[in-house]
Every structure is written in structure tokens, then in C-alpha cells.
Amino acid sequence: MPHDATSSPRSPWRRGFLVSLATLALLLLAFETVPRFVAIDKLRPEELDPVAAAFKYSRIQPHPYLAYAGRPGFQKPATDTDPVLVAHNSMGFNSAEVSWKKPQGTYRIVCLGGSSTYGIGPSSTWTNWPVKLGEELSARAARPIEVVNLGCQGYSTFESQINLALRGVDLEPDLVVVYHTINDLRCALYPGVVRDNAHWRAVWPVERKLPLEAALERSITYKTWRRYMTNWAEERMNLGAYAIVDFGKYAPDDYAQPTDPDLGFEAYRRNLVNIAALARAHGAEVLFVTEACRMGDLDRFGSAQLQRAGYERMTQTLKDVAQQRGVPLCDARAVLESTADAQRAESGTDRIFVRPDKRNGEVHMTDEGCLLLAQTLAKRIAELGLVK
């Protein structure tokens, strides 16, 4: 057979191409297969999809009416690097286990609030202020006392009135304690204020993946590219991305350019009235509590003066609604802040609020701060004769 001079030069190229293609396919097969059986740093499932891993075991989960709520049974054990111990009950509340039906003869209190009520700051579930309040009252009362912590990080009175309506009243409370200020302030100072807080509270995104995307997510190669070659994970790892409208858009100061804060302040007033009316409609007493804050921690914001003035206005609104609606008030803010001021004057720092160099300063309390708040509340509850 005659030699085909035109095909000869291509043969080595073709062979080289086919060898390279086969090698690439084998490498890809190995990359897809080996990590499924051998733990390899940076290729473990929780590292390739930290978002899914984080929310699978996170302390909160989506809720159709509250945006999000505490995850039932969540456990965060204490470690050497993070000594905080958290243990949710089966309802998702950061407090001891309770039944929906109130036990005969028990005096039950439900506490509404944001992260300072939930327990961001203290060393454990068992040292947050609602738990300590139960201990303080139990030491004084002749009947069983139960205090249920309905607080959740990021909640304002918008969420708390819904939380009380859908879950709190079913606990048959005798007393509803309301501890809210700073989150409502931030809602009022966020750009684009509207009456229902839709300018602040985002709808939790529900991903409905196309078949192709779902198929790609079964590929380790694809997930490796997505994790390490894009900013996909960084955009999703912060709770704010799921819970706050336009999260990060106005950084570093989300509160420097409010559009209609008066509307936000009036919404706070309205929500307090609603909470009090709802609690009373279900046979519960109500106690409003002023929220304490280390005001100096606000100075890191360019809008510090705006926030300081707004905080005072919010506090006064709480007092006004209490007076107008005949709701008892506990001015815990005055007690905690004066104690913290005295400690700073003596030693240069206070033991009431968490360290100011931490991001979760401001209203978040230490164990000592939680205990002082609980003692202040227990004293006021005794003065009012609310534990009957």
C-alpha cells in the first residue's frame, strides 16, 4: 500500500492528543472519586459547601412568618476556643424544656427580645437573663416558676408580636416581659423605611434549582471551582445576607442615611401597643423593660450621634406607651448602665457588657450583667406583686 504522506505528520499529534485526553479523563475521574472515600483537606463536603453545612447545624432555621426562628434541639458544646454552651429546647427556645400546657399551679413568664434576651454574650444557656430570672423568682416565690426565653437574635418588636401571637400565647403565660430597643432603632434608621419593616427584614431565599444545577452539584470538580474560584460562599455565610434587605450595600454604616425615621419610631410605638393588647387579651400581665446599652460602643459608627439620639427617643417611647396603656415598667437600663459606669470609673472597664472590642458589644451582657438584670427584674416583679 502506498504511503500516505498527508496523514503521517498528523498521527503523532493525534496520538498525543488522545493520550492527553485520556490522562485528563483519568485525573478527573480520580478527582471525582478519591475524595468520596478519603478525607482530603479542602475537599471535604463541609468545606466545599460550607453554606449547607452551616445551616444544617445552625442555631436558626427559616420560618414562614418570622423569617427565621431558633432550631429545635440545637446544641453548641463548649470548646477550648469557644467556651459558650448553648442548648435549645425541643421548641427551639434557648431555655429549659417546657410543655405547651402550663402545669397546674405554675406561674409562667415568657420573655420577648432580640439577641440580648436570647443570650448572645453570656457563657451559656443557663446564664442568660431569662434563666437567671427564673432562678431569682423561684428563690422568692412559694409556687413553681417557669420562665421561657422567646428571644432570638435580630428580632425586633415586628417579629416579637408575631412570635407572641403564634407561639407565646399558647404557652399560657401569666406575664409577658418585653425587652426591646436597639433592633427597632436600627430598623428605623435603615434606608427606605416602610410601615411593615419590609425595607429591613428580607424574605428568606428559597432556592429552586434547575435540573442542570442540581446535577452539577453532584460533581466535586464543580463544587471545588464554585468554592475556591468564586465568591459564592462569602456572599452566603453571614446571616445578614438571608435576613436583611440589601445586606452590605450601605457598609460600613447602615444607619447614616435614614429616609423616614419618624415612621420607624411610630411603628415601634404601634408594635408595643399591639404586644400589650395581645398579651392582655390572653389573660397575661405585661412588663416593659428599658434595654441597657454601653453607649460608647456606638461611637464606632459615623452615625453615632444619630443612633444615640434615636436610642433615647426609643427609650422614651417605651416609657410613654407604658404610661399611656397602664403597663408596668422596669427601668433596668438605669441600673445596668450606672453599674457599668461605676465599674469603668474604678478599673477602666466594666463587667456588665461584653468587651467593646468584640463585634457583639453594645447591648450584649456578660454573665454578671445577665444576673444583675435578672435581679433587677425580680425585684420589680415583687414590688408590683405580679407573682400571684
N, C-alpha and C positions, 0 to 999 in steps of 0.2 A: 504494500500500500504506500502511495506517495506521502512524503512528509508534508504536513500542513503547517507552513511557515507562519501563517497568520495567527494560529491558535497557540503555538508554543510559548511565546512570551507571556501570555495571559495565565498559563497553567500555574506557575509558582504564586502569582498574585491571588488566584482563586483558592489555591490550597492554603495560603497564608490567611486569607480572609475567613475561610471556613474553620480553620484551626482557632483563630481569634474569636470567632463567633461561638464555637463550641466551648472554649475556655470561659468566655464571658457567661455563657449559659450555666456552666458548672459552678462558677463563682456565685452567680445569682441564686442558684438552687441551694448552694451551701449557706449563703447569707439568709435565705428564707427558712432553711431547715434547722441549722445548728442552734440558733437562739431559742427555738421552741423546746429544746431538750437540755440545753446547757445555759446556766445563768451567766450572761456576759454583761459586764459593766456598760452602761449607756444604752443597752438593748433590751433591758428587762421591760415587761409590759407596762409597769407603773412609771417607768422613765420615758417610754415612747408616747404614752398617753397620760400625762400627769393630771389632766383635767378630769378624765373619767375616774382615775384612782382617787383624786381628792374629793370629789363629790360622792363617790361610793361610800366613803367613810367619814364624810364631813359632819359637823355638828348641826348643819341646817339642811333642809331639803325644800324643793318647790311646794307651794301651797296655792290652790286656785283662788283664794280670797285674800290671803295675807302676803302674797308674793313668795314668801318663804316662812318656814317655821322650824322649830327645833326638831331634830331627828329622834324619834323614839328609841330608847335604849342606847344612845350614843355613849361611848366610853373613851376617855382620853387618859391613859395611865400617866402617872408622874414619871419623869426620867431625870437623869443627871443634868441634861441640858435644858430641860423644860419641866420644872417641878410642879407645874399646875396639874391638879387632878380634877377631871370633870366626869360627872356621871348623870346622864339624863334618866328620868323615869320612863315608864312604858308609854306615857302620853307625850313625851318629848320635852317635858319641863325640867329645868335644872334644879331639882329639889327631890325630896324623898318620895317614894311610891305612895300614891293615894288612890282611892276608889272614886268613881264619879259620884256615887251615892255617899252623902256625908254620914258618917257614923252617928248613931244616936248619942246626944249629949255633947257632941264635939262642937267647939267654936272654930269656924274655918275662915281664914283670911286668904284672899287672892291678891297678888301684887302685880301691878301693871307698870311697865317701863321698858327702857332700852337696854343697852349693854351694861350700864352701871347697876341695873336691877338684876339682869341675867347673871352677871358675875364675871365680867372681864376686869381683871385686876387682882382679886383675892386669890389665895393659893389653892382653893379647891371649892367644889360644890358646897362643902359643909361649912365654909366660912363666908359665903356670900350673905348679904344682909337679910334677905327673907328667911333663910335658915336660922341665922342668929336671932332674928326677931321671934321666931317660934320658940327658941330656947329661953329667951328672956321672959316671954309671956308665960311659958309653961312653969317657970320658977315662981311666978307670982300668982297664977290662977289655980282655982280649985277644980277646974274641969279640963278635959283634954283640949289641946290647942293644935291646930294644923295650919301651917302657912304654905301656900302653893305659889311658886315663882312662875308667873306667866310672862316675865320679861324676856326679850330677845334682842340681840344686837342689831342696831339700826332701826328699831321700831320707834315711831313717833305716836302721837295720840291718834293719828289716822289708823294705824294698824291696831292699836290697843283697844279702840272702841269696837272694832270688828272681832278681835280676839276675845274680848269680854262677851260680845253678843253670841258668838258661835261656840265658845268653849267655856269661858269663865263662869257664866251664869249657871251652866249645867253642873258645876261643882257645888252649887248651893251655898255660896259664900254668905257669911254674916257681915263681913267687912271687906270693902274693896279699897286698897291703898294705891294711890296714883302718884308716881314719881317720874315726871316728865318735864323737860325744858329744852335741853341742848339740841336734840334731834329736830324738834319743831322749829327751833331758831334757824337751823341750817336749811330746813325746807323753806322757810320764809325768805331767806337771803339768797336762795339759789335762783339763777336767771329763769324768767318765764313763768312766774308764779300763777297757778290756776287754783280754783277752789277745791278740787278733789285731789290735789297733790300729784297729778299725772305729769307735772313738769319735773318731778323728782323721782318718784317711785316707778321703776321700769317694770314692764311685764317680763317675767322670767322666760327667756327664749327657749322654745321647744324646737329642736332640730328634727326635721323630717327629711332624712337623707334619700337622695336618688339611688336607684339600684347600683349605678356605676360607682358612686362614692362609697356605698356600703361594701361593695366588692373590693375596692381599693384599700379599705381599712383592714382587710384581712391580710394585707401584704406588709411584711416587716420593712421592706425596702421603701414603700410609700410612706409608712409612718415614721421611718428614720428621716427621710427627706423633710417631711412636714414638721417634725420636732426640732431638727437642728439646722435646717436651711431656711426656715421662715419664722415669723414672729407669732405664729398661730397660738402657741401655749401661753406666751406672755400676755396676750390680749384677753385670755380667758381665766387666768389663775386668780384674779382678785374678785372677791365677792361683789365689789362695786360695779364690775362690768355686767353683772347679772341683775343688780338691784337698783342702780341709779342711772337715770337718763343722761346720756352724753357724758358718761363717766370719763374723767381725764381731760375733757375738752377745755375746761376753764382753769386747769392747773397752771401755777401752783396755788392759786387762791380761788376756790369755787364760789366764794361769798363776797367778792369785791365788786360785783356788778349786779346787784339785785334790781329787778324791774318793777315789782309792786309788793314790797314787804308788808305794807298795811294789810293786804289781802291775806297774806300768810299768818299774820298775827290774829286777824279776825277768825281765821279757820281754827287756830289753836283754841280760841275762846269757845267757838261753837263746839269743838270736839270735847272739851272739858264738860260743857253743859250736857252733851249727849251721854257721856260716860256716867255722870252723876245720875241723870234721869234713868238710864238703863239699869244701873245697879239698884236704885230705889224701887224701880218697877218690879224687881225680882226679890224684894224684901231685904236687901243688904244696906248697911250703912256705908258711907263713903268718907275717906280721909284723903285730903290733898296734902302733898308734901313738897316743899320747895327743894329743888335739886342743887346740891352743893357743887362747886367748881373751883379749881385752883386757877383763878382768872389770869394769872401771869402766863399760863400755858397758851393763852390765845394770842400772845404777843408775837408768835412766830408767823402769824398771818399779816399780810398787808392791810387786811380789813379788821384788824384787832379792835380799833375803836368802835367800828360799826357793830362788831359782834358783842363787845362789852355793853354798849348801849342797848342792843337788842336783847341781851340776856336779862338786863334789869327790867326791860319792858315786859318780857315774858313772865318773869317772876311776879311782877305787879299784876299782870293779867290773871295769873293763878290766884293771887290773893283777892282780887276783885270778884272773880267768879265764885270763890268760896264764900265771900261775904254776901253777895247778891243772892246766892242759891242756898244759903244756910248750911254750907258744907264745912265741917270742922277742918282746921288747918294745923299742920305741924311745920314750924319754920326751922326745919333741920339744917337748912343752908347756913343760917346764922351760927349754929352751934359748931358744925364741922369746919367752916371757914375760919371762925375765930380761934378754934383749937389749933388748926394748921398754922395760922398766923403766929400764934404764941410759940409753937414749936420751931418755926423758922427763925423767929427773933432770938430764941435761945441757942439753937445749934446750927442755923443756916439752912436747914432742910426740914421738911415735915414728914410725918409718918402716916398721914391720913390718906393722901392720894399717892398713886404710883409715881415713880421717878419721872421728873419732867423731861428727861432725855429720851423717854420711850414715846413711841407714837400714840400709845393709848393712855396718855395722861389726862389732863382736864378734869372730867367728872369721875374717872375710874378710881376706885378706892382700894387700899390695901386691906389686909385682914383687920388691922386696928381701926381703919376708917369704917369698915362694914359693921364692926362691933359697936362703935360709937353711934352710928346711925340707928342700929337696932335698939340700942339702949335709949336713945332719944325718942324713938317711935313708941317703944314700950311704955315709957314714962308718960307720953302724951295720951296714949290709948287708955292708960289707967286714970289719968286726970279726967278724961272725958267719960269714963265709966262705960266704954264701949263693949268690954268683955262682960257680957251679962250671963 
